[in-house]
Amino acid sequence: MKHVLILGAGQSTPYLISYMLENAEKYDWFITLGDLDYSLASKRINNHPRGTAIKFDINDSDIRREFIKKSDIVINLLAPTFQFLIALDCLNFKKHCISASYENERVKDLHRDAKKAGILILNEMGLDPGIDHMMAMSIIHKIKNKGGEIHSFISYGSGIPAPEVKSNPMNYCITWNPRNVVMAGESGSLYKENGKIKVLSRNQVFRRTWNVDVEGIGTLEAYPNRDSLVYLDIFDLQKVDTMIRGTLRYPGWSETWHQIVRMGMPNENLLIPDLCERTYAEFTEMFLPLNVSGDKLEKRVANYLNISPTGKIIDNLRWMGLFSGEKIDGNATTAAKVLEKILIEKMPLPPGARDVVILQHEIEAVYPSENNRMESIIATFIEYGEPNGFTAIAKTVGAPAAIAAKLILTGNLDVSGCRIPTHPAIYGKVLKELEELGFIFVEKVVTPG
């Protein structure tokens, strides 16, 4: 019997856990699910005969090593902070490891040792990163195999409420880690457009927006996501004129979040004394200079940000509760944690509502051997969640990791080292099985002229 250790029982894990449990008897494996919240892990296992839940504290090295040592594969869905720690333990015990997080540079440096140990440490095996990479490499290799040259690569990703869900003024619902939403744009962004490199600070990211039409969804707004230039090498597209990876939201999100960033609220480093004992209004006042005029907090915020005191942005900040006299409570110690609390409480996915995941690649290629024929490819992946069931986020983050785990455990993924799913031996098999499960991306090719 093979032993599977899954770390993390949060919002992105239910589909993965269900898949592994449903296939446990067929492939003769046993699942151990570890989370700091034992009751949540136990709920996910739901008394399945092929699974068990454990209280798992990542900082307890004895417990961590004990369970990694007796597993055949570790599927890590904990915070990215712990990726290297878990990968290193897996290397020391020669255990395969899968993560849905962006590949940590220290993990990347383990490649040679992982190959020598004959194990696969597979990172970025979720939705974005994950399915987006596999979609991209499938199309890129297809174009290159036909003699084409890619001049522009623009990629979008999003997890948002379905278009019919209108549950709050921000038109957004939390279906994954709220920390990732709060800290989006924190490191700024870097991309290439029409041959020129563009650099944005954290205070500029949510101002640099543009419209994107997604068939079946409508018009969304995009903002540039992190460092797009690393994909010049990852996708072997060093000669492209344009390389942009963007995030999609419904129109209006960015103009409000831009002002929250301008105030300095997405800060997870500074510990604020007695924060939970303060009101939200007192919290907001902390980010204003003493000399800002205005008889009310809302007016002072508007004056500080130089925005209309009666406009949509102030309305949104008011709806979020940032001007209220309610005590924060909870266990928040940083401004970022307060924002996370607000997102969770104010923007849940309503009962019976669906979320939707969107990936879209827009690629321009030219074929020199065909009289420089030009071609535009739009590849779109849309997956809806199930009302009162699996969210689209849970399905699309969990499915790639689950499929990869099955392929490894059944000896059908003969790749070692530290990898992301841009290798044909990985993405070819995973995309095929994703399609069999109903996860399909649609390509639309347009030849100008």
C-alpha positions as CSV (number, residue, x, y, z in Angstrom):
1,M,0.0,0.0,0.0
2,K,1.3,3.5,-0.9
3,H,1.0,6.3,1.6
4,V,0.0,9.8,0.6
5,L,0.6,12.7,2.9
6,I,-1.5,15.8,2.1
7,L,-0.5,19.0,4.0
8,G,-3.2,21.6,4.3
9,A,-7.0,21.3,4.4
10,G,-8.0,24.9,3.4
11,Q,-10.3,26.2,0.7
12,S,-8.3,24.9,-2.2
13,T,-8.0,21.3,-1.1
14,P,-11.5,19.6,-1.0
15,Y,-11.4,18.4,-4.6
16,L,-7.9,17.1,-4.3
17,I,-8.8,15.2,-1.1
18,S,-11.9,13.8,-2.6
19,Y,-10.1,12.6,-5.7
20,M,-7.4,10.9,-3.7
21,L,-10.0,9.2,-1.4
22,E,-12.2,8.1,-4.2
23,N,-9.3,6.4,-6.0
24,A,-7.6,5.0,-2.9
25,E,-9.0,1.5,-3.1
26,K,-8.5,1.3,-6.9
27,Y,-4.8,2.2,-6.7
28,D,-4.2,0.8,-3.1
29,W,-3.1,3.9,-1.3
30,F,-3.9,5.5,2.1
31,I,-4.3,9.2,2.7
32,T,-3.1,11.1,5.8
33,L,-4.3,14.7,5.9
34,G,-2.5,17.1,8.1
35,D,-3.5,20.6,9.2
36,L,-3.1,22.8,12.2
37,D,-6.9,22.7,12.4
38,Y,-7.5,19.1,13.2
39,S,-11.3,19.4,13.2
40,L,-11.2,20.8,9.6
41,A,-8.9,18.0,8.5
42,S,-11.2,15.4,10.1
43,K,-14.2,17.0,8.4
44,R,-12.4,16.7,5.0
45,I,-11.6,13.0,5.6
46,N,-15.2,12.3,6.7
47,N,-14.5,8.9,8.3
48,H,-13.3,7.4,5.0
49,P,-11.7,4.0,5.6
50,R,-8.7,4.9,3.5
51,G,-7.9,8.2,5.2
52,T,-7.0,9.7,8.5
53,A,-6.6,13.2,9.8
54,I,-3.8,14.5,12.0
55,K,-3.0,17.7,13.8
56,F,0.0,19.0,11.9
57,D,2.2,21.8,13.0
58,I,4.8,22.6,10.3
59,N,7.2,23.9,13.0
60,D,7.2,20.7,14.9
61,S,10.2,19.1,13.2
62,D,9.7,15.7,14.9
63,I,6.1,15.3,13.7
64,R,6.9,16.7,10.3
65,R,9.8,14.3,9.6
66,E,8.0,11.4,11.1
67,F,5.1,11.6,8.7
68,I,7.1,12.6,5.7
69,K,9.5,9.7,6.3
70,K,6.7,7.1,6.2
71,S,5.0,8.5,3.2
72,D,5.6,7.7,-0.5
73,I,4.6,11.1,-1.7
74,V,3.8,14.5,-0.1
75,I,1.2,16.9,-1.6
76,N,2.0,20.3,0.0
77,L,-0.8,22.9,-0.1
78,L,0.4,24.9,2.8
79,A,1.6,28.5,2.5
80,P,4.5,29.1,0.1
81,T,6.7,30.1,3.1
82,F,7.0,26.4,3.9
83,Q,7.8,25.1,0.5
84,F,11.5,24.8,0.9
85,L,11.3,23.2,4.4
86,I,9.0,20.5,3.1
87,A,10.9,19.9,-0.1
88,L,14.2,19.6,1.9
89,D,12.7,17.0,4.2
90,C,11.3,15.1,1.1
91,L,14.8,15.2,-0.5
92,N,16.4,13.9,2.7
93,F,14.0,11.0,2.9
94,K,13.8,10.5,-0.9
95,K,10.1,11.1,-1.1
96,H,8.3,12.7,-4.1
97,C,6.7,16.1,-3.5
98,I,4.1,18.1,-5.2
99,S,3.2,21.8,-4.5
100,A,0.8,24.2,-6.1
101,S,2.9,27.3,-5.2
102,Y,5.3,29.2,-7.3
103,E,8.7,27.5,-7.3
104,N,10.9,28.8,-4.6
105,E,14.5,29.7,-5.7
106,R,16.0,27.6,-2.9
107,V,13.8,24.6,-4.0
108,K,14.9,25.1,-7.6
109,D,18.5,24.7,-6.4
110,L,17.7,21.2,-5.1
111,H,17.3,20.0,-8.7
112,R,20.6,18.2,-9.1
113,D,20.2,16.4,-5.7
114,A,16.6,15.5,-6.4
115,K,17.7,13.9,-9.7
116,K,20.4,12.0,-8.0
117,A,17.9,10.8,-5.4
118,G,15.5,9.7,-8.2
119,I,12.6,11.8,-6.8
120,L,10.4,14.4,-8.4
121,I,9.8,17.7,-6.6
122,L,7.0,19.1,-8.8
123,N,6.0,22.7,-8.1
124,E,3.5,25.1,-9.6
125,M,1.0,22.2,-10.1
126,G,-2.2,24.0,-9.5
127,L,-4.3,26.4,-11.5
128,D,-2.2,29.6,-11.8
129,P,0.5,28.6,-11.7
130,G,-0.2,25.2,-13.2
131,I,-2.9,24.7,-15.8
132,D,-1.9,28.0,-17.3
133,H,1.7,26.8,-17.8
134,M,0.5,23.6,-19.3
135,M,-1.9,25.3,-21.7
136,A,0.8,27.7,-22.7
137,M,3.5,25.1,-23.4
138,S,1.1,23.0,-25.4
139,I,0.3,25.9,-27.7
140,I,3.9,27.2,-27.9
141,H,5.4,23.8,-28.8
142,K,2.6,23.3,-31.4
143,I,3.5,26.7,-33.0
144,K,7.2,26.0,-33.0
145,N,6.8,22.5,-34.4
146,K,5.0,24.1,-37.4
147,G,7.9,26.5,-37.9
148,G,6.2,29.5,-36.3
149,E,7.8,32.3,-34.3
150,I,6.0,33.9,-31.4
151,H,6.1,37.7,-31.3
152,S,3.6,38.4,-28.5
153,F,2.4,36.3,-25.4
154,I,-0.3,37.7,-23.1
155,S,-1.8,35.5,-20.4
156,Y,-4.6,36.2,-18.0
157,G,-5.8,34.4,-14.9
158,S,-8.7,34.9,-12.5
159,G,-10.9,33.4,-9.8
160,I,-14.0,35.5,-9.4
161,P,-17.8,35.0,-8.7
162,A,-19.8,33.9,-11.6
163,P,-21.3,36.7,-13.7
164,E,-24.8,36.2,-12.2
165,V,-23.5,36.7,-8.6
166,K,-24.1,40.3,-7.5
167,S,-23.7,39.9,-3.7
168,N,-21.6,43.0,-2.9
169,P,-20.6,46.4,-4.4
170,M,-17.0,45.2,-5.0
171,N,-18.3,42.3,-7.2
172,Y,-15.8,39.9,-5.7
173,C,-16.0,36.8,-3.4
174,I,-13.3,35.0,-1.5
175,T,-12.9,31.4,-2.6
176,W,-9.2,31.0,-1.9
177,N,-6.5,32.3,0.5
178,P,-7.5,35.9,1.3
179,R,-3.8,36.8,2.0
180,N,-3.1,36.4,-1.7
181,V,-5.8,38.9,-2.5
182,V,-4.6,41.4,0.1
183,M,-1.0,41.3,-0.9
184,A,-1.5,41.2,-4.6
185,G,0.8,43.8,-6.3
186,E,3.0,44.1,-3.2
187,S,6.2,43.5,-5.1
188,G,5.1,45.6,-8.1
189,S,5.2,44.3,-11.6
190,L,7.6,43.9,-14.5
191,Y,6.6,43.2,-18.1
192,K,7.5,43.8,-21.7
193,E,5.2,45.6,-24.2
194,N,6.0,46.3,-27.8
195,G,9.7,45.8,-27.2
196,K,9.9,48.0,-24.1
197,I,10.3,46.8,-20.5
198,K,7.9,48.4,-18.1
199,V,8.4,48.5,-14.3
200,L,5.6,49.4,-11.9
201,S,5.9,50.0,-8.1
202,R,3.3,48.6,-5.8
203,N,1.5,52.0,-5.9
204,Q,1.1,51.8,-9.7
205,V,0.0,48.3,-10.3
206,F,-3.8,48.9,-9.8
207,R,-3.7,52.0,-12.0
208,R,-2.2,50.2,-15.0
209,T,-5.5,48.5,-16.0
210,W,-7.1,47.7,-19.4
211,N,-10.2,45.9,-20.6
212,V,-10.2,42.3,-21.7
213,D,-13.1,40.5,-23.4
214,V,-13.7,36.9,-22.4
215,E,-16.3,35.0,-24.5
216,G,-19.1,33.8,-22.3
217,I,-18.2,36.1,-19.4
218,G,-18.0,39.7,-20.8
219,T,-15.7,42.6,-20.4
220,L,-13.3,42.3,-17.4
221,E,-10.4,44.6,-16.3
222,A,-6.8,43.4,-16.1
223,Y,-3.8,44.5,-14.1
224,P,-0.2,43.3,-14.6
225,N,0.8,40.4,-12.3
226,R,4.2,40.2,-10.7
227,D,7.3,39.6,-12.8
228,S,6.2,38.5,-16.3
229,L,9.8,38.6,-17.6
230,V,10.8,35.3,-15.8
231,Y,8.6,33.6,-18.4
232,L,10.8,34.6,-21.3
233,D,13.2,31.8,-20.2
234,I,10.6,29.5,-18.7
235,F,8.6,29.4,-21.9
236,D,11.7,29.8,-24.1
237,L,10.3,33.0,-25.6
238,Q,13.3,35.3,-25.3
239,K,12.6,37.0,-28.7
240,V,9.0,38.1,-28.1
241,D,8.2,41.8,-28.3
242,T,5.4,41.5,-25.7
243,M,5.3,39.3,-22.6
244,I,2.5,40.1,-20.1
245,R,0.8,38.1,-17.4
246,G,-2.2,39.7,-16.0
247,T,-5.0,39.2,-13.4
248,L,-8.6,39.7,-14.2
249,R,-11.3,41.3,-12.1
250,Y,-14.7,42.7,-12.7
251,P,-14.5,46.4,-13.7
252,G,-14.2,48.7,-10.7
253,W,-12.1,46.5,-8.3
254,S,-8.8,48.1,-9.1
255,E,-9.8,51.7,-8.6
256,T,-10.9,51.0,-5.1
257,W,-8.0,48.6,-4.2
258,H,-5.5,51.2,-5.6
259,Q,-6.6,53.6,-2.9
260,I,-6.3,51.0,-0.2
261,V,-2.7,50.4,-1.4
262,R,-2.0,54.1,-1.5
263,M,-3.0,54.4,2.2
264,G,-0.5,51.6,3.0
265,M,-3.0,49.1,4.4
266,P,-1.6,45.9,2.7
267,N,1.2,45.6,5.2
268,E,2.0,42.3,6.9
269,N,5.3,43.2,8.5
270,L,4.5,45.9,11.0
271,L,2.9,44.7,14.3
272,I,0.3,47.2,15.5
273,P,-0.1,47.2,19.3
274,D,-3.6,46.2,20.7
275,L,-5.0,46.2,17.2
276,C,-7.9,43.9,18.0
277,E,-9.1,46.3,20.7
278,R,-9.3,49.2,18.3
279,T,-12.2,50.1,16.0
280,Y,-12.1,50.0,12.3
281,A,-12.3,53.8,12.2
282,E,-9.3,54.1,14.6
283,F,-7.5,51.6,12.3
284,T,-8.2,53.7,9.2
285,E,-7.1,56.9,11.0
286,M,-3.7,55.4,11.6
287,F,-2.9,55.8,7.9
288,L,-3.7,59.5,7.7
289,P,-1.2,62.3,8.4
290,L,-2.2,64.5,11.4
291,N,-2.7,67.6,9.2
292,V,-5.3,66.3,6.9
293,S,-8.4,68.5,7.0
294,G,-12.0,67.3,7.4
295,D,-14.6,67.1,10.1
296,K,-15.3,63.5,9.5
297,L,-13.1,60.5,8.9
298,E,-14.6,59.9,5.4
299,K,-13.9,63.5,4.4
300,R,-10.3,63.3,5.7
301,V,-9.7,60.1,3.8
302,A,-11.1,61.6,0.6
303,N,-9.0,64.7,1.0
304,Y,-5.8,62.7,1.7
305,L,-6.4,60.5,-1.4
306,N,-7.7,63.5,-3.5
307,I,-10.8,61.7,-4.5
308,S,-14.5,62.6,-4.3
309,P,-16.0,62.3,-0.8
310,T,-19.3,61.3,-2.4
311,G,-18.0,59.0,-5.1
312,K,-18.0,55.2,-5.6
313,I,-14.6,54.6,-3.9
314,I,-15.6,56.2,-0.6
315,D,-18.9,54.2,-0.9
316,N,-16.9,51.0,-1.2
317,L,-14.6,51.8,1.7
318,R,-17.6,52.6,3.8
319,W,-19.3,49.3,2.8
320,M,-16.1,47.5,3.8
321,G,-16.5,48.9,7.3
322,L,-13.3,51.0,7.3
323,F,-15.1,54.0,8.8
324,S,-17.2,52.1,11.4
325,G,-17.0,52.3,15.2
326,E,-17.1,48.5,15.5
327,K,-14.3,46.9,17.3
328,I,-12.0,44.7,15.2
329,D,-11.7,41.8,17.6
330,G,-10.3,38.5,16.4
331,N,-6.5,37.9,16.4
332,A,-5.3,40.4,13.8
333,T,-1.9,41.9,14.6
334,T,-1.1,43.6,11.3
335,A,-3.0,45.8,8.9
336,A,-3.0,43.0,6.2
337,K,-4.7,40.7,8.7
338,V,-7.4,43.3,9.2
339,L,-8.0,43.4,5.5
340,E,-8.1,39.6,5.3
341,K,-10.7,39.6,8.1
342,I,-12.8,42.2,6.1
343,L,-12.6,40.1,2.9
344,I,-13.7,36.9,4.7
345,E,-16.6,38.6,6.5
346,K,-17.8,41.0,3.8
347,M,-17.1,39.0,0.6
348,P,-18.1,35.3,1.1
349,L,-19.5,33.3,-1.8
350,P,-23.2,33.2,-1.0
351,P,-24.9,29.9,-0.4
352,G,-26.0,28.3,-3.7
353,A,-23.8,30.7,-5.7
354,R,-21.0,29.7,-8.1
355,D,-17.5,31.0,-8.7
356,V,-15.7,30.8,-12.0
357,V,-12.1,30.3,-13.0
358,I,-10.8,31.9,-16.1
359,L,-7.5,31.4,-18.0
360,Q,-6.9,33.1,-21.3
361,H,-3.8,33.2,-23.5
362,E,-3.5,35.6,-26.4
363,I,-0.6,34.7,-28.7
364,E,0.6,36.2,-31.9
365,A,2.8,34.2,-34.2
366,V,4.4,34.5,-37.7
367,Y,5.4,31.7,-40.0
368,P,8.5,32.8,-42.1
369,S,8.3,29.7,-44.4
370,E,4.7,30.6,-45.3
371,N,5.4,34.1,-46.6
372,N,5.4,35.5,-43.1
373,R,1.8,34.4,-42.5
374,M,0.5,35.9,-39.2
375,E,-1.7,34.1,-36.8
376,S,-3.5,35.1,-33.6
377,I,-4.5,32.4,-31.1
378,I,-6.9,32.9,-28.2
379,A,-7.0,29.9,-25.9
380,T,-9.6,30.1,-23.2
381,F,-10.3,27.9,-20.1
382,I,-13.5,28.6,-18.2
383,E,-14.5,26.4,-15.3
384,Y,-17.5,27.0,-13.0
385,G,-17.9,25.9,-9.5
386,E,-20.8,23.7,-8.2
387,P,-23.5,25.5,-6.2
388,N,-23.0,24.3,-2.6
389,G,-20.3,21.9,-3.8
390,F,-16.7,22.2,-5.0
391,T,-15.7,25.7,-5.9
392,A,-14.0,26.3,-9.3
393,I,-10.9,27.2,-7.4
394,A,-10.8,23.9,-5.4
395,K,-11.4,21.9,-8.6
396,T,-8.8,23.6,-10.7
397,V,-6.1,23.9,-8.0
398,G,-6.7,20.3,-6.8
399,A,-7.1,18.4,-10.0
400,P,-3.6,18.9,-11.5
401,A,-1.9,18.0,-8.2
402,A,-4.1,14.9,-7.8
403,I,-3.5,13.7,-11.3
404,A,0.3,14.3,-11.0
405,A,0.2,12.3,-7.7
406,K,-1.6,9.4,-9.3
407,L,0.8,9.4,-12.3
408,I,3.8,9.3,-9.9
409,L,2.4,6.6,-7.6
410,T,1.4,4.4,-10.6
411,G,4.9,4.8,-12.2
412,N,3.6,6.7,-15.2
413,L,5.5,9.9,-14.7
414,D,9.2,9.0,-15.2
415,V,10.7,12.4,-14.5
416,S,13.0,13.4,-11.7
417,G,14.5,16.6,-10.2
418,C,12.8,19.8,-9.3
419,R,10.4,20.7,-12.1
420,I,7.4,22.8,-13.0
421,P,4.9,21.5,-15.5
422,T,6.4,22.9,-18.7
423,H,8.1,19.6,-19.4
424,P,6.3,17.7,-22.3
425,A,6.4,14.5,-20.3
426,I,4.4,16.2,-17.5
427,Y,2.0,18.5,-19.2
428,G,1.1,16.1,-22.0
429,K,-0.2,13.4,-19.6
430,V,-1.8,15.8,-17.1
431,L,-3.6,17.8,-19.8
432,K,-5.0,14.6,-21.3
433,E,-6.4,13.4,-17.9
434,L,-7.7,16.9,-17.1
435,E,-9.7,16.7,-20.4
436,E,-11.0,13.3,-19.5
437,L,-12.3,14.9,-16.2
438,G,-14.0,17.7,-18.2
439,F,-11.4,20.4,-17.8
440,I,-11.0,21.7,-21.4
441,F,-9.5,24.8,-23.0
442,V,-10.7,26.0,-26.3
443,E,-8.4,27.5,-29.0
444,K,-9.6,30.0,-31.5
445,V,-7.3,30.8,-34.3
446,V,-7.6,34.0,-36.4
447,T,-5.5,34.7,-39.5
448,P,-5.4,38.5,-40.1
449,G,-6.4,39.6,-43.6
